[in-house]
Amino acid sequence: KLFEHLPPNFFVQPLYDIGCQLHRSCDKWGVLKSYMNCMTFVVSIFHAFRHQWPCQIVYHSRKYLGYGLCEGEG
């Protein structure tokens, strides 16, 4: 229901310890399917180094505009 209250040109960037798994689950099960093109999933900076190398390359917060120096840890 949250997405129903957002403007049509919104962009959501969830920063989550397991953002990579959240993204995979959304793709696999079709959750938020109509909103996926308006979302970027990111892993918090310290957790990214505990993930596999491909996960770091795709989901590290330093790779995306809008996060600045936010580490996502508090």
ROMARDO-32962 format. One record per residue (C-alpha): residue number from 0; residue in one letter; x, y, z. Coordinates in steps of 0.2 Angstrom, whole numbers. Layout:
N
<rec seq="NUM" type="A" xx="X" yy="Y" zz="Z"/>
...
This chain:
74
<rec seq="0" type="K" xx="0" yy="0" zz="0"/>
<rec seq="1" type="L" xx="15" yy="12" zz="2"/>
<rec seq="2" type="F" xx="18" yy="13" zz="-16"/>
<rec seq="3" type="E" xx="0" yy="18" zz="-19"/>
<rec seq="4" type="H" xx="4" yy="34" zz="-10"/>
<rec seq="5" type="L" xx="20" yy="39" zz="-19"/>
<rec seq="6" type="P" xx="21" yy="50" zz="-34"/>
<rec seq="7" type="P" xx="22" yy="42" zz="-51"/>
<rec seq="8" type="N" xx="40" yy="47" zz="-54"/>
<rec seq="9" type="F" xx="47" yy="40" zz="-37"/>
<rec seq="10" type="F" xx="62" yy="30" zz="-34"/>
<rec seq="11" type="V" xx="65" yy="19" zz="-19"/>
<rec seq="12" type="Q" xx="82" yy="13" zz="-14"/>
<rec seq="13" type="P" xx="81" yy="1" zz="1"/>
<rec seq="14" type="L" xx="97" yy="-1" zz="10"/>
<rec seq="15" type="Y" xx="97" yy="-18" zz="19"/>
<rec seq="16" type="D" xx="110" yy="-30" zz="26"/>
<rec seq="17" type="I" xx="104" yy="-43" zz="14"/>
<rec seq="18" type="G" xx="98" yy="-32" zz="0"/>
<rec seq="19" type="C" xx="105" yy="-44" zz="-13"/>
<rec seq="20" type="Q" xx="94" yy="-58" zz="-6"/>
<rec seq="21" type="L" xx="79" yy="-47" zz="-5"/>
<rec seq="22" type="H" xx="81" yy="-42" zz="-24"/>
<rec seq="23" type="R" xx="83" yy="-60" zz="-29"/>
<rec seq="24" type="S" xx="67" yy="-65" zz="-19"/>
<rec seq="25" type="C" xx="57" yy="-51" zz="-27"/>
<rec seq="26" type="D" xx="62" yy="-57" zz="-44"/>
<rec seq="27" type="K" xx="60" yy="-75" zz="-41"/>
<rec seq="28" type="W" xx="42" yy="-73" zz="-33"/>
<rec seq="29" type="G" xx="36" yy="-58" zz="-42"/>
<rec seq="30" type="V" xx="34" yy="-48" zz="-27"/>
<rec seq="31" type="L" xx="33" yy="-29" zz="-31"/>
<rec seq="32" type="K" xx="34" yy="-34" zz="-49"/>
<rec seq="33" type="S" xx="26" yy="-18" zz="-56"/>
<rec seq="34" type="Y" xx="38" yy="-7" zz="-45"/>
<rec seq="35" type="M" xx="55" yy="-16" zz="-48"/>
<rec seq="36" type="N" xx="60" yy="-3" zz="-62"/>
<rec seq="37" type="C" xx="58" yy="10" zz="-49"/>
<rec seq="38" type="M" xx="69" yy="2" zz="-36"/>
<rec seq="39" type="T" xx="88" yy="-1" zz="-33"/>
<rec seq="40" type="F" xx="93" yy="-13" zz="-19"/>
<rec seq="41" type="V" xx="109" yy="-10" zz="-10"/>
<rec seq="42" type="V" xx="119" yy="-19" zz="4"/>
<rec seq="43" type="S" xx="126" yy="-8" zz="19"/>
<rec seq="44" type="I" xx="144" yy="-5" zz="17"/>
<rec seq="45" type="F" xx="151" yy="-16" zz="31"/>
<rec seq="46" type="H" xx="140" yy="-30" zz="27"/>
<rec seq="47" type="A" xx="145" yy="-30" zz="8"/>
<rec seq="48" type="F" xx="162" yy="-36" zz="13"/>
<rec seq="49" type="R" xx="155" yy="-51" zz="21"/>
<rec seq="50" type="H" xx="145" yy="-56" zz="5"/>
<rec seq="51" type="Q" xx="153" yy="-64" zz="-11"/>
<rec seq="52" type="W" xx="163" yy="-54" zz="-23"/>
<rec seq="53" type="P" xx="149" yy="-53" zz="-36"/>
<rec seq="54" type="C" xx="137" yy="-47" zz="-23"/>
<rec seq="55" type="Q" xx="149" yy="-33" zz="-18"/>
<rec seq="56" type="I" xx="151" yy="-28" zz="-37"/>
<rec seq="57" type="V" xx="132" yy="-26" zz="-40"/>
<rec seq="58" type="Y" xx="125" yy="-21" zz="-23"/>
<rec seq="59" type="H" xx="138" yy="-10" zz="-14"/>
<rec seq="60" type="S" xx="131" yy="7" zz="-9"/>
<rec seq="61" type="R" xx="146" yy="16" zz="-16"/>
<rec seq="62" type="K" xx="141" yy="11" zz="-33"/>
<rec seq="63" type="Y" xx="125" yy="21" zz="-33"/>
<rec seq="64" type="L" xx="121" yy="39" zz="-34"/>
<rec seq="65" type="G" xx="111" yy="46" zz="-20"/>
<rec seq="66" type="Y" xx="119" yy="37" zz="-6"/>
<rec seq="67" type="G" xx="134" yy="49" zz="-3"/>
<rec seq="68" type="L" xx="145" yy="42" zz="11"/>
<rec seq="69" type="C" xx="130" yy="34" zz="20"/>
<rec seq="70" type="E" xx="136" yy="17" zz="26"/>
<rec seq="71" type="G" xx="119" yy="11" zz="31"/>
<rec seq="72" type="E" xx="124" yy="6" zz="48"/>
<rec seq="73" type="G" xx="115" yy="18" zz="59"/>
